[in-house]
Amino acid sequence: MTKADIVKEVSKSTGIEATTVMAVVEGFMEAVKGSLAKENNVYLRGFGTFEVKTRKAKTGRNITMNTTVIIPEHKVPTFKPCPDFKNQVK
């Protein structure tokens, strides 16, 4: 499902114009990205949690040049669904 599909679904189910729904979806995504960029987690009760996790530094390999490369510690965004959401998908 794409962002456009989500906008169509929400627009159809609520009766709100697609342009308005698109603005809300875009605003939501920007708010989540902005919060995660500041390393603040986003908790959506009944849906899940968007978190920032730190990956430790590790050694990797560049197979084309047959050398080892040190991958530095870095932060990654993650999503952890709530238990109800997990059970719906199962």
C-alpha positions as CSV (number, residue, x, y, z in Angstrom):
1,M,0.0,0.0,0.0
2,T,1.4,3.4,-1.0
3,K,0.8,6.8,0.6
4,A,-1.6,7.6,-2.2
5,D,-3.6,4.4,-1.4
6,I,-3.7,5.4,2.3
7,V,-5.0,8.9,1.3
8,K,-7.7,7.4,-0.9
9,E,-8.8,5.0,1.8
10,V,-9.0,7.6,4.5
11,S,-10.7,10.1,2.1
12,K,-13.3,7.5,1.1
13,S,-14.0,6.4,4.7
14,T,-14.2,9.9,6.2
15,G,-15.6,11.9,3.4
16,I,-12.8,14.4,3.6
17,E,-11.2,15.8,0.5
18,A,-8.1,13.8,-0.7
19,T,-6.0,17.0,-0.7
20,T,-6.8,17.7,3.0
21,V,-6.1,14.1,3.9
22,M,-2.8,14.3,2.0
23,A,-1.8,17.4,4.0
24,V,-2.6,15.6,7.3
25,V,-0.6,12.5,6.3
26,E,2.3,14.6,5.2
27,G,2.1,16.6,8.4
28,F,2.0,13.4,10.5
29,M,5.1,12.0,8.7
30,E,7.0,15.3,9.2
31,A,6.1,15.4,12.9
32,V,7.3,11.8,13.4
33,K,10.6,12.4,11.4
34,G,11.2,15.7,13.3
35,S,10.7,14.0,16.6
36,L,12.9,11.1,15.8
37,A,15.6,13.5,14.5
38,K,15.6,15.1,18.0
39,E,15.9,11.6,19.4
40,N,12.4,11.7,20.9
41,N,10.3,8.5,20.6
42,V,6.7,8.7,19.3
43,Y,4.1,6.6,21.1
44,L,0.8,5.9,19.4
45,R,-1.4,3.9,21.7
46,G,-3.1,1.0,20.0
47,F,-0.7,1.2,17.0
48,G,3.0,1.1,18.1
49,T,6.1,3.0,18.9
50,F,8.6,4.8,16.6
51,E,12.0,4.7,18.4
52,V,15.6,5.8,17.8
53,K,18.0,3.0,18.6
54,T,21.8,3.1,18.6
55,R,23.7,0.5,16.7
56,K,27.1,-0.3,18.1
57,A,30.3,0.0,16.0
58,K,31.3,-3.2,14.3
59,T,33.7,-4.6,11.7
60,G,32.4,-5.3,8.2
61,R,34.0,-6.5,5.0
62,N,34.3,-5.0,1.6
63,I,34.3,-8.2,-0.5
64,T,35.3,-6.5,-3.7
65,M,38.6,-5.2,-2.3
66,N,38.9,-7.9,0.3
67,T,39.4,-5.5,3.2
68,T,37.9,-5.0,6.6
69,V,36.0,-1.8,7.3
70,I,35.0,-0.3,10.6
71,I,31.3,0.6,10.7
72,P,31.0,3.4,13.3
73,E,28.2,3.6,15.9
74,H,25.1,5.1,14.4
75,K,21.4,5.7,15.2
76,V,18.6,4.1,13.3
77,P,14.8,4.7,13.4
78,T,12.8,1.6,14.3
79,F,9.1,0.7,14.7
80,K,7.7,-1.6,17.4
81,P,4.1,-2.6,16.9
82,C,1.7,-2.9,19.9
83,P,0.6,-6.4,20.9
84,D,-2.9,-6.0,19.4
85,F,-1.4,-4.9,16.1
86,K,1.0,-7.9,16.1
87,N,-1.9,-10.3,16.7
88,Q,-3.9,-8.8,13.9
89,V,-1.1,-9.5,11.5
90,K,-0.4,-13.0,12.6
